[in-house]
Amino acid sequence: LIGTGVAGASYPARARASAAAATARPDGRFLIRIDATDIGTGARTALWQVAADALGVPPERVEIQIGDSDLPPAGVAGGSMGTSSWSWAVIRACEALRDRLRETPGGVPPDGEVTAEVSTADEVREQPALPRYAYGAHFAEVRVDVDTGEVRVNRMLGVFAAGRVVNPTTARSQLIGGMTMGISMALHEEGVLDERYGDWVNHDLATYHITGCADVERIEAYWLDEQDSELNPAGVKGIGEIGIVGTAAAITNAVHHATGVRIRDLPIRLDKLIGPSPLA
């Protein structure tokens, strides 16, 4: 049986206060320091590009230091707030450095450096209270085995409006990664609690199932060119979660289209389809 489904998605576009420092060196290079964290999302690359743009110099003249508690403090990587929070601080630090260089006679001393460090705490706190969200539309096609009830996802498509995309390569990876996690949410992931002892029965990857490469047959992600002046200096929205939140609903709708069975309790296990289905 073949079915198709669609679902909308939204996720808050928020930012946390962060601090960053920008340093100009005598050799014409720049150092950006911020205690951001790159957990594989490409944050280091994105901040490198943002800093180069803010300084108006080629990226090869910019060095990024992150992931050290000795650096200016910044928020954690989570809640789709990483790039929006960190880039805000990096841009403000670079702007402050440019102002300081203009005020420094002769520019950077031959035997010294010029540094500017800023915090966005006041600016973030004073930001007007407006609804800020990333949006997405998820499309799924599934096939359901008539005899066993096994569900497989033939293909998935996600289209998003998530502000300025700093790096298309890493952004695509995040979005399809999120959609893959959404497939996992729809078909595999389930915490089973032993009510007698209050402990999890499936507390390891041998028993807690997640999506593997074989479960992802065809998955595509695209985005619209969106500009929003009420976000942050970089105009970015977080994309860590927006790829996840609509995927399971799209797959569940596709399963309903294929079988006539409406699943409202994830994951979509075989017994949920075989028992109530008129095809059983």
Secondary structure, DSSP 4 states (H G I P E B T S, - for coil): -EEEEEEEEEEE------EEEEEE-TTS-EEEE-----SSSSHHHHHHHHHHHHHTS-GGGEEEE-S-TTSPP---S-TT-HHHHHHHHHHHHHHHHHHHHHHSTTSS-TT--EEEEEE-HHHHHTS-----EEEEEEEEEEEE-TTT--EEEEEEEEEEE-B--S-HHHHHHHHHHHHHHHHHHHHT----EETTTTEES--STTTS----GGG-S-EEEEE-----TTS-TT-B---TTHHHHTHHHHHHHHHHHHHS----SSS--HHHHHTT-TT-
